[in-house]
Amino acid sequence: MKWYFSFLLWGGLLAHVASWTTDDYEIFRLRDELAAFEGKDVTFYEFLGVKTNAPHEEIIKAHRRKSKQLHPDKVKQAFIASRAKPPPKKRDQKVKKPGVHVSKAPSEKEIREIVNKANDRYARLGVIAEILKGSGRERYDYFLAHGFPKWKGSGYYYNRFKPGLGTVLCGLFVLVGGLAHYVAMHLGWKRQKSFVETYIRHARRAAWGDDSAIGAIPGIDGVAANPYPATSQDDGATTLNRRQKRLQEKESRKEKESGRLKGSKKSIESTQAKTDSAVRSRARKRVQAENGKLLIIDSAGNVFLEEENENGEKEEYLLDPDEIPKPTIQQTL
């Protein structure tokens, strides 16, 4: 049910973003430029120098008046004149020696930067005035009253920043390369998991005759509940148990005579533990895999891989496909 609500939410968001027009994008762009160059909370009306409820005629007059102030030629002349005049004297400033003091004229680079900024500001003023004089004023007033959206759609940001061909190719390389890397890791994980599961099925079938290892459980499917198969090894084990029993009886009689019954109980428990370990060892089988590896299968169906370590000692490793870590998106970063 969660995915259904998420689908509706994203569908509504996309429909809302798609409802924005080119004029809306123009308003968003001008607002961002005003916040960057004129001030964070400067509105179209404040930049033009009129009130929010100003009539159409007043907006036209304000536009003409502001255009004269922000004209690039006038800004250029004012900048050069300001650099030619000596700076105003301060009260605590020492009086310089009499003579001719020449102010340094602005360089061509400085003049070019001032003119470029003036051109951008003058063009911005013209577009804002056209919006407030036309039908775009109603749309701007709506955003001004209800708030501007935080997310304006990918098309707006693409047109705003306009990434170059190199940036687009780099982004596609990272996206496609990361996706291909994740797919390759996922396929490798599935292949490794399937390989281990095949190993386990082969070992169980070879040891107990089925994949689930139920045949190894005594008392099921006609299997005898006696954990001691009738073999020659069991005869030796039975003889050994009889000897141990006689020895235990002798030790118990001696300990009773000397009053040490507690030690006898410990000896009996240790002997019983050895017998239990022998029973457990007889419930395990060894199987050789197709690649020559030795596999050990117990009565519970657990499959172990037997290998030698660096010291030549044999060690057993449990084969469990669930322990193979599944790849994540973070591993591709």
Buried (B, 14 or more C-beta within 10 A) or exposed (E): EEEEEEEEEEEEEEEEBEEBEEBBBBBBBBBBBBEEEBEEEEBBBBBBBBEEEBEEEBBEEBBEEBBEEBBBEBBBEEBBEEBEEEEEEEEEEEEEEEEEEEEEEBEEEEBEEBBEEBBEBBEBBEBBBEBBEEEBBEBBBEBBEEEEBEEBBEEBEEEEEEEEEEEEEEEEEEEEEBEEBBEEBEEEBEEEBEEBEEBBBBBBBBBBEBBEBBBBBEEEEEEEEEEEEEEEEEEEBEEEBEEBEEEBEEBBEEBEEEEEEEEBEEBBEEBEEEBEEBEEEBBBBEBEBEEEEBBBBBBEBBBBBEEEEEEEEEEBEEBEBEEEEEBEEEEBE
